[in-house]
Amino acid sequence: MADNHTRPVSRVKPATLFSAVAIGAVTATTIVVGNPANADEDYPTWSEVQQAKQSEAAKLAEIAKLTELLNGLRAAAEAASRESLIAAEAYRIADEAHQAAITRESSLASQADDAEKRAETSRMRAGLLAAHLARKTGDELSLELFLKGAGASEVLRGLGTATKIGEQSQAAYEQAEQDKNAAESLRGQAEKASSERARLADEARGSYDAAKSAEDAARTAVAVEEEHSATMYAQLAELKDTTAELEREYAEGERARQEAAQPPGGGNAGGGTGGGGGNSGGGSGGGGGAPAPAPAPGPAPGPPNGSAVDTALAFARAQLGKPYRLGGAGPDSWDCSGLTRAAYAAAGISIGTHSATNQFYTMENQGKLVPFDQAQPGDLVFWGGGGSYYHVALYIGGGRILEAPDWGKPVREYYIWGMGDVSPWVGRPSG
């Protein structure tokens, strides 16, 4: 909505995202490995917990320590997960560019083949006409007129025929030259497209490797959290005379309440600002930076189409519990944009390609972005900013989403997490 110019999705370059991924991967690794809170000797033993129960002050101190450790583990896992999502989106963008390059190379090669065939046909035609002209304008024509004793009118007719053949021969020659030049141009373009396809293939492989590395870091962080959190929730329950499950549910609910109290903070680094127009920009995923400028007024999309929303959400709910997989597009595994794309495809609505970034700008270019605080069930919630978006989910109402989250987490209904990265604009595909 910042202007009325359509923003080409291809403006977002995977290379731009890689820098953020590289920095984030280092950060995530530092959090998981370097933070003393995650060292084994810093975790309370059961003996320490039992001792802490002897006095109220000790018990409260131990509860505070456990809570801090659990929050640290969760923060490390979430940071690694975020970097994994950013890397996954970088791969999706790179792969999309590679697939487009394959299509372009194939198309140009086919056009070049056809053009070369036309050039060869034109060359042969010009040659035949030239040979025929040589016969008609040389001794053959003179001998023919002499033997037939042709009069002046016949001579003129013969010369006229030769002139026409000459004109045709010249035209055929010029056409042959044009066809030859066109064929050479197309072959040159096809060769350049082949080089570009090879370059993008290397880039896609590199981005895939980066995504897998970030996924491995996320696996490590999640494993560390799972290894220690079960014990610490049980220790909290012992100190508070509750149950580990209640303590886990309380912590989860507290995180949800804290997230809900925050305004969306994504898109603050120059990303799209929705509504009725496009927006230029670039940069890496994630929020931060100066506040986004106020969007220019634009035509608001209509209310959601209830039937389309019901179909999309029904499709998505049928996928609950299925595993996450990088590049997953069903039917047995999904990633975030693969799920949202398939859900709306089931309703006969295209929301863009298999990319959260592309889907955001598809919504923007169609004038289908609305402010976050006006979200309705079926709207698309985006995470990111600065020109790229690393996650997308379906809003289901009540501050909750349906998403294919990340490695180790199946398709689920969940609260809106990471509000600092959530875009202040949601997409309304059926509006």
N, C-alpha and C positions, 0 to 999 in steps of 0.2 A: 504493500500500500504506500510505500514511500514515494513512488512515482508511477507513471502510467506506461512504462515500457516493460515489455515482456522480458523476463530474465531467462537466458538460455541455461539449462541445467548443466550443460557441459562446461560451464565456466568454472565449476568446482573441480580442482585438479587433485588426483590422489597424492601427488608429491607434496602438496600443501598439508595434507592430513598426516603424512608420514612423520613430519617433524614433531607434531603433537604426540603421535604414537610413541616415537622414540623417547621423548622427554618423559611421557607418562609412564612408560614401561620401567624406566630407571626409578622414577618416583615410587611406583608400586612396589618394585623390588626392595627399595630402601625401607618402605613402611613395613613390609612383611618380614624382611631379614634383619634390618638394622635397628628396629625399635626395641629397646630393652623390655618393653611391656610384653613382647612375644617370646622372650627367652624362658626356657623351662624353669630355671631357678626362681623366676619372679611369680610363678603361680602358687597360690596358697595350697598347702597340704591339708589333708583331712585333720591331722593333729592340730594344726594351727587354727582351723575352724572350730574344733571342739574347745580349744583353749579360749578363743575369743568369746565363747558363749558364757564364760565365767563372769564377765562384767558387761554392763550396757555400753560403756564407752568403747571397749574393745570390739564388741559385736558391731556397733555402728561403723567403726573404722574398717573392720573387715568387710562389711557390706559395701562401703564406699570403694574399697580397693577392688573387690570383685566386679562391681559395676563399671569401674573405670577400665579394668582389663577387658571385660566383655565389649565395651564400647570401642576400645582400641582394636580388638580383633574384627569387629564388624566394620569399622572404618577402613581397615586394611583390605578386607575382602571386597568392600564396595569400591574402593579406589582401583583395585586390580580389575574388577568387573567392568568398571567404566572404561579403562584403557583397552580392555578386550573388545568392548562394543565399538569404540572408536576405530580400532584396528580392523574389525570386521566390516565396518562401513567403508573404510578405505579400500579394502579388498573388493567389496561389491562394486564400487565406483570404477576401480581399475579393471575388473573383469568385464563390466558393462562396456567400457571403452574398447577393450580388446575384442569383444564379440562384434561390436559395431565396425571395427577395423577389418575383421574377417569378412563381414558382409560387403564392405566397400571394396576390398581387394578382389573378391570373387566377381562382383558386378563389373568392375573396371576391366578385369581380365577377360570376361565374357564379351564386353563391348569392344575391346581391342581385337579379339579373335574375329568377331563379325566385321569390324572395320577393315581388317587385313584381307578378309575374303572379298569384300566389296572393292578394295583397292586393286586386288589381283584381277577381278573381273573387268574393272574399268581399264586397267592397263592392257589387257588382251583385246578389248573392244577397240581402244584407240589404235593399237597396232594393226588390227585387221582393216580398219578404215584407212589407215595410212598406206597400207600395202595396196588396197583397192584403188586409192587415189593415184598412186604411182603408176599403176597399170593404165588407168584411164587418161592420164595427162601426158603419157610418154608415147613411145613408138606405136603402142597398141592402138591408141585412138587414131593416129594418122593413117596407119595401115588399114584400119577398119573403114575409114571414110574413103580412102582411095579405092579399095576393092569394091565397095558398094557404089562408087561413083556418086556419092551423096551430094546433094545440092547445098546451097548456102544455109537454108533453114535447118537442115539436118545437122550441119556442122555446128550451128549455134546451139541446137538442142543438146548435142554431145558435149559441147563446152559448158553449157549450163548445168548439165548433170555432174560434170567434173567439179564445177564450182560448188555445187551443193554438197558433194561428197567432201570437198575441202573444208567447207564450213562445219560440217558434222565432225570431221576428223579433228579440227581445232577445238571444238566444244568437248569432244571426247577426251582429248589430251588434257584440257584444263580440268575436266572432272576427275580424270585419273590422278592429276597432281593434287587436287583437293582431297580426294579419298586417301592418297598416300600420306599426306600431311596429317590428316585426321587420325589415321591408323597409328602413325608414329607418336602423335601427341597422346593418344589413349594408352599406348603401350608404355610410354614414359610415366604417365600417371599411375598405371597399374604397378609398375616397378617401384615407384615411390610409396604406393599404398602397401606393397609387400614389405618394404623396409619399415614402414610405420607399424604395420601389424606385428612384425618381429619385435620391435622395440616395446610395444604395448604388451606383448606376451611376456617379455622379460619383466616388465613392471608389474604385471598381474601376478607372476610367480613370486616376485619379491614381496608384494603386499600380502599374498597368501601366507608366505613364511612368517612375515611380521605378525599377521593375525594369529597364526598357530602359536607363536612364541608368547604373545600376549595372553592367549587362552591358557597356555601352560602356567603362566604367572598367576592367572586367576584360579586355576585348579589348585595351585600351591596354597594360595591365600585362603581359599574355601576349606581346604583340607586342614590347615592350621586352626581355623575357626572351629570347624566341626570337632576336631580332636580335643580341644580344651573347653569349648562352651558347654558341652553336656555335663561335664564334671562341675564346672563353676555354677551352672544353674542349679544343680543338685546341692551344692554348698550354700548358695543363697537360700534355697528352700529350707535347709537345715537351720540356718541362722534366723530365718523369719517364721519358721514353723508353718511352712506352706508346702507346695509341691513344685518340682522342677518344671512341670508343664505350665503351671500357673505363672511361675516366674518368667518363663520364656514368652508366654502370651502377654504378660504385662509389659515386658520390654518391647515387644513388637508393637503393641498398642501405643506405647509412649512414643516410639519412633514415628508411627503414623500420625499421631497428634501433632508432633513437632513439625513434620513435613507439611501438614495441612495448614499450619499457622503461617507458613512462609508464602510470599507471593512467588509466582514463576519468575525465574531469573535468567532463563536462556535467551539467546538472540541478542545479547547486549554488546556483541562485538561486531556489529555491522551486518547481522543476518537479515533475512527477510522480515518485513513488518506487515505483511498480510493484506487482506481485503481485496480491493478491486484492481490492483495493479501489480506489476513485477518489481523486482529490486535487484540492482546489481550488487556485487560484493564477492568476497572470497575469504579465505582464511581457514582455520582449522576448527574442528568440533570443540564444543564446550563453551560455557558462558564466560563472563568476565569482561573487563574493559569498561569503557564509558557507557552510560545508559543509552539505549537505542533511541533514536529521534522519534518524536510523535508521528504516527502514521498519517499520511494524507487521507482525507475522506475518500471513500470508494463505495461502490454499490455493494451492499451487504448481501450475502447469499440468502436464499429462502430458508424456511424452516426445514428440518430433516424430513425426508420421505419415510414415513413410518414403516411401510412395507419393505423398502430396501434395507433399512436399518435392522429390522427384525431378521431378515434373511442373512445379512452379514454377521450379526451377532450369533445367530443360531449355528451358522457354519463354524465360527470361531469357537463357540462353546463345545462343539462336537470334537474339537482338537485338544480339549483340556487333558492334561496329564501326559501328552506326547512330548518326547524329548526335544531339546534345542540342538540344532546343528548348524554350523557356519554354512551359509548358502542354502539352508533347508527351505524347500518349497513344497513340502508335502509329498505323498499323503501321510507318511509315517513320522516325519520330523520337520521342524520349522525353525526359521529365524524370524526376527521381528517383522521386517518388511515383507518377507515371503508370506507370513500369516495375514497381515493386513491386506495385501494385494489379492490373495486368494479369497479372503472373506468378501471383499466387495466385488470380485469377479463373479462370485456365486450370485450376487444381486444384479449382475449385468452392468456394473459400473467400473470403469478403468480409473485407477488412482495414480498411475505412473508405473515406473519400472520397479525391479526388485532392489530398491534402494530407499532408505528413509529420506535422504537428501532430495532425491528425485521426486518422491511423493510430496514432500513439503512444497517444492517449487511448482509442481503440477497443480497443487491446490491454490497456490498464490497466483499462478498465471491464469487460472480459471476463475479467479475472484471468489474463492471458496474458503478463505481464512476468516475466522471470527475471533474476538478476544477470548482468552482463556476463561474468564469469569462468566462467559455465556455458553460454556460447553454443554452439549446435549448428548445423551447416549448415542453411540455410533460415530461420534466425532473422532478424529485422529489427534492424539497427543504426541508431541515431538520433543526430543531431548537434543540439545546442541546449541548452535549459534555460530556467528562469524562466518556464515556461508555454507556450513555443513551440519548435518543432523545425524547423530549416530544411533538413535533409537526411535521407534514409533510404536504406539499401542492404541488399542480401541478403548475409548471412554465408555464405561457402562453405567455411570451415574453414582452419586453419593461419594465422590472423591476417589472412586476406584476405577481400575483399568483391567482389561484382558490383554495379555501379552505373551509373546515368546521371549523370555527375559535374557538368558545368557547360559553359558555352559553350566551343567549341573542343576539347572532349574527348569522343570518342565513348563509347558504352557499352563498359565495360571491366571486366576483373578487375584488382584493385589491392590494395595493402596498406591497412590501416585508417589513414587519415591524420587529422590534427587531433585527436589523443587528448584534448587539453585541452577540447574541446567535445563529445566523445563521451559519450552518456548512460551511466550505470552500469547501465542496464537495457536488455535487448533484448526484442523481442516474439517470441512463438512462435505464429504463426497456426494451426498444425496441432496444437498441444498439447491 
